[in-house]
Amino acid sequence: MIEMLLVGSGAAIGAMLRFALNNYFEPQTKRLPRATFFINLSGSLLLGIFFGVHLSDPVYLFLGTGIMGGYTTFSTYNFELFVLWKHDRPMFYRYLFGSYGLGLLLSFVGIVIGSKI
């Protein structure tokens, strides 16, 4: 039961952070969805750091599974890819490969950073 509370409260915080950043960036267009791109890449880096630091299970459940789970946004990312596929194929490919390529790279960088903390 405590694990569910840790994940759920963390997810609520992560969702509020995502909402605030979405409002910070300009409204979504048919161009690169900068808010989601930034959120998912910074989430990859932070999750890598959390993993690299070797947090205790309860702390990782709260920060990694909870906050980062609520913060990053796979469903929005896929919808944005669909819109780009219909309206701007070159941007679709840049967003797709940029998100996954940079996301993997930043996850690795985060693990390296976290293991040195």
Secondary structure by P-SEA (a helix, b strand, c coil): caaaaaaaaaaaaaaaaaaaaaaaccccccccaaaaaaaaaaaaaaaaaaaaacccaaaaaacccccccccccaaaaaaaaaaaaaccaaaaaaaaaaaaaaaaaaaaaaaaaaaac
